[in-house]
Amino acid sequence: MSTSGRRRALILVEDLPVPFDRRVWTEAKTLRDAGWTVTVISPKGGGARRWHERIEGIEVFRYPLPTTAAGFVNHVAEYAVAIPATLILALLAWRGRRFDIVHACNPPDFLFPIGWLFKRLGAAFVFDQHDLSPEVYVAQGGRRGGLVHRVLLWCERRTYRTADVIIATNETYRRFALERGGVDPQRVFVVRSSPDPARIHRVEPDPSLRDGRAHLVAYLGTMGPQDGVDLFVEAARHITAARPGTIRFFAMGGGPMLEALREQVRRDGLDADVTFTGRVPDEFVRRVLSTTDVAISPDPANDFNEHCTMNKTLEYMAVGVPVVAFDLAETRISAADAAAYATPNDPSQLAALTIELLDDPGRRARMGQVGRERVSGALSWQHSARNLLAAYEAAASE
């Protein structure tokens, strides 16, 4: 244990700035409340520009990235800065005071050398697998079996082997750790993501957001190449053609595809109907979702999304918004009867189901109730928090 008497945890995340990475921030606050001293290292981003600050008792260090755009060259440039910057800030945060746990979140799977170094300095290493990086690469257009794909598989194996404990976001990821990684089942803990009820909850609807329309349809999440937001725009085009001037669309979130998606909206002549807000404050998210009639999870079927728990879907459910999604295995496990399921990758099906729900307020109410009950019950963070703390206890005892 650290000489201060309080155990110290260092969390490394590269994919999103903290506190905007909601899973990481919820984990950090859970650990803080359990008596851990928590430090987080993340990239800078919109609304998170300071290189060092303390937020709600959690120390945060951040570094700038040259780019977050999609594409192989951009990723190389991004990680060439991110990995050394993470190491430098980790050593600065360490300053000779032992970390009991170093907790690395992927993507990417390139942080295991930092975990190895801190193991030599007395820490246990926890790998929190948010994504299946080889599958993400293929979903973004990479070649299965090619050099990059093989390197990603090797890095994943090395990360599994370096880690003392693996945190999986669902049972499917746990199976990958056991079967592809050969990890001892006793070292794998399932910590599902779940919306923070202090951040995502229902408030009074704001009819002004509809801009005089009868209905509001929303998307909340990352704007990346594998997230299917272009299919959300295609669905909006079909819906608008069927019900012109009656439905308002909001898409909230940031990411490398944001400007291309705004251009798609302009090209399709949907400027008056569809608004891409970029990242927005939690208060605005709550108002939009509380006013939303139907929310869309347009993640297309591919080798990655089939296995992934979609945070956006859980956040819709937490506010009691019925969901339309493509029929993916993990989405069905999460949403059950809180969602209507479209033929994968067919935006016209997303549109048709959305219109069906808009025309059936009774069904929308029933689906919304199912979603709220699941998120406050079987899928609540309380269950996952216990598993997170159990994982930490197992790692600390190594």
N, C-alpha and C positions, 0 to 999 in steps of 0.2 A: 504494500500500500504506500501511497505517496507520503512523504514526511509531514505534510500539512495535516494529516489525519483524514482529509476528504479525498476520495478516489478521483483521479483525473482522466477524462476521456477527450480524445482528439478525433473529430469527425472531418473527413476529407470528401468534398463533393466538387465535381467539375462541370456537371451538366447544366445546372441552373444556379443563379445567385441566391444566397440565403439572406433573408428569410423567405424568399419566393419559392424555393423548393419546399413544398408543404410537408412532404413525408419527412424529410430531414429535419425540418424545424419542429415538427411534432415529436420526433424521436428525441431531439435535443432537449426540449422542454420536459419530456417525461423523465429523462435521465437527471436533469436538474432537480426536479421535484423529488426524485428518489435519493438525493444527496450527493450526486456526482457534480464535480466541477467540470464544465463543458466548454471546449473551444472548438470552433468550426472554421475551416478554410474553404473558401469558395471563390468563383470568379466574380468580378464586378458586373453590374447590369443596371438597367433602368430602375431608378429608385433605390439602388444599393451601390453607391459610388464611393463611399468612404473606404479607405484601405484597412482601417482598424477602428472598431467601436464595440461597445458593450450594449446588448439589446436584451432586456428582460433577464439580466443576470448571466447571459451567455456571451462569451468573448468571441468576436468574429473578425477574422482577417480575410482580406480580399485582394485579388490581383486582376489587372486588365488583360483581356484577350484581344489578339489582333483581328480575329474574325470568329463568327459562329455560323457562317454560311455553310450550306451543304456542299458536298463534293470532296473527292479524295485530297486534292491539293490544299483546300481550305482546312480540312481536318488535320493534315500534317502540320500546317502552320499553327493551328490552334493548340495541338498537343505539344508541339515543340516549345511553346511558351508555358502552357499550363503545368506540365509535369515538373520542370525545374522551379517554377514559381511556387508550386505547392510544397516542394521540398524545402526551399529557403524559408518560407513562412512557417512551416512545421518546426524547423530547427529554431527559428526565432521564438515561437510559442513555447518550445521545450525549455530552452535556456537552462539546461542542466537539471530541471525538475522533472522527475520521471512521470511519463504518462502510463497509467495502468492499462488503458485500452487505446489502440489506434483503430479507427472504424472507417474503412474506405468504401464509398458508394460508387458503383459504376452507373453509366458508362463514363470513361473508358475502362478497360481492364488492364491499364498500364500502371496502376498505382502499387502493385505488389512489391516492387523494389523498395519503396518507401516503407511499406509494412515490414519487409525483411529487415531493413536498417533499424527500425524502432524495436523490433523483437530483440535485436542485439543489445539495445539500450534498456531492456527490461520490460517492454510492453507486450501485451497480447495483441494479436491482429485479428480483427473481425472484418469479414467481407460481406457487405450488404448488396446483394445482387438485384438491382432495380431492373436491368434489361438483360436480355440474351444477346450480347454484342454480335456474335456471328450471324444470328438470325436478322438483327437490325440491318447489318451490312447488306445481306441478300435482299431484304425488303426494300432497301434504298437503291437497288439496281446493281449491286455487286455480284460477282460470279462465284457461285458455290464451287468449292474445290480449287479456286485460284489461289495465288500466293497470299493476297491480303486475307482471304477467308481462313487459310491455314494458319497464318500468324495470329489471327484473332482467337482461333481455337486453342493454339498453344498458350497464349496469354491467359485465357480463361482457365486452362488446366493449371498453369503456374500459380494463379491467384487462389484457386481452390486448395492447392497443396501448401501454399504459404500460410493460409489463414488457419487460426486455431478454431474458429467458429464461423459458420456460414449462416447468414440471415437470408431467407428466401421470401419473396413477396406473396407467393401462393404455393399450393401443393404441386402444381406443374413445375415450377422452378425448383422446388425441392427434389422432384424426380430427376431433373437434369443434373443437379448436384450429385445425386446418388449414382445415377447410371452413366452419365457422360464424364463426371468428375471423379467417380470412385470414392466419394467422401463417406466416412463413417456416419451412419444415420444419427448417432448420438451427438454429432457436431453440427447438425442442421436444424435450425429453428424457423418456423413460419411466422413472419410478422407481416400481416396484411396491412395495406394502407387503408386508412379510414379518415373521413373528413373530421377536422377539428370542430366540435360543436360551438366553440366560442367564436369561430371565424365564419363558418358556413351554417346559417340557420335562416328560418323563414322570418321575414319582416312584412310590414304593410306593403301591399302592391303599389306601384307607382304608375297609374294609367297614362301619364304623360309620355312614358317611354314608348307607348304604342303609336304615338304620333298620329292619333286619330284613326288608327286601324282597328279591326275587330280582334286581332290576335297577335301574339308575339312568340316567335320561335328563336331558340338560342343555341349557341355553341360556346363552350368554355374549355380552353386547353391550349396546348402547344401547337404552333403552326410549323410543323416539320414535314419532310417529304413522305414519311410513312403514316401521317396522322389522318389523311383522307379529307382534309378541309376543302380541297378542290371539289370533292364529291358533295360536301355540304353546299357549296356554291351551285353545283349542278342541280342538286335537289331543290334549292331555292328558286332556280330558274324554272323548273317544272311546276313548282307550287304557284309561283307568281303568274305563270301562263294560265294555270287553271283557275286561280282566284285573284285576278289583278286588283291591286290597290287595297287589299283587305288584310295583308299580313306583313308585319315588321320583323326583320331578322337582325339579331345581334350576334357577332362572333368576337369573343373576348379572349385575349391572350397574345403572346408574342412568339417569335421564332424566326428561323431563317427564310421561311416561305411567305412571310407576312406581306411584303410589297408585291410579290408575284400574285398573291391572292387578291389584293386590292386591284391590281391591273385586270385580273380575270373578271372581277365585278364590273369594272368600267367597260371592258370589252363586251360583256353580256348585257350592258344597258341596265344594270340592277342598282345603280348608285342611289336611287330614291328608296330602295327597299332593303338593301343589305348594308350594314355598317360593321367594319372591322375596327375595333376600338384600340388595339394594342393592349399592353398590360394596364390594368386599371385597379384602383383601390378595392379592398374587400367590401367596403360599404356599397360601392357601385355594383359589384358582383351580386351581393345579397339582394339589392333592389331589382336588378334585372331578373335573376332567377325566381324571385318571389312574384314577379309579374308575368313570367313565362308560362305559356300554355303547354308547349311541348319542347323538349330539348333533344338534340340530335348528337349521337356518338357515331361519326362517319368512318371510324377506323376500318380500313379495308381488310379483307381476309388475306393473310400471308403467313409465312412460317413464324413470324414474330408475334403479330397481333393475336393470332389464335391462342397463344399461351399467356397473354398479358392481361393483368387486371387494370382496367382503365379508371384512373382517378376521377376523370370528368364524370363518368357514369355514376360513381358513388356520390359525388357532390350534387348532381342533379337529384338523386334519390333522397339525400339528406334534407333538401328543401321541399320535397314532395312533388317534384316535377316528373310527369311520365316521360319515358325515354323511348326514342326510336333508334335502333342500332342494327348493324349487320349481324347476322347469326354466327357468332364466334363462340367457341367452347367456354372460355373463361368469362366472357361477358354474360352468358347464360348462368354460370355459377354465381356471379355477383348479383345480377339484377333479377333473375327469376321472372316472376310475373309483373315486375315493375317496368318492364320494357316490352315493346313490340319489335319483332325481329324480321328484317328484310333479307331478301336474297343477297348474298355477299356481293359487294362491289357494284351494285346496280342502283344508281342514284334515283332512277324513276320509282323504284320500290320504296326508297326512303321517303320520297315525296308522297306517294300514294298512302302509305301508312300514316304519315304526318297529317294529311288531310282527313283521313278516317278518324283520327283522334280529335282533331279540331272540331269535327262534327259530332262528337260524342262526349259531352262533359261528364256524364256519369261514369263512363269507363276511365276517363282521365283521373277523376277523383279516386276511384278504386286503386288504380295503378300507383298514384301518388302516395296513398296510405300504405300500400305494400312496401314501397321504397323507404318511407320513413321508419317503418317498423323494422325492416332489415338492418338499416344503418344504426339504429339505436339499440338493436338486439344482437343478432348473431355476427354482424359485421362491425360492431362498435370497436373503437380504439381501446376500450378497457381490456378486451380479450388480447389484442395484439400487444398492449403495453406489458402485460404479464409475461408474454413470450419474449419481448425485447429484454426485460430485466433478467429473465432466466438465461437468455443467451449471454448477457454480460457476466452473470455470475459464473457460468460455465467457462467463459474465456478467462476471467480473472483468476480462476482456480487452476489454470494450466501451469 
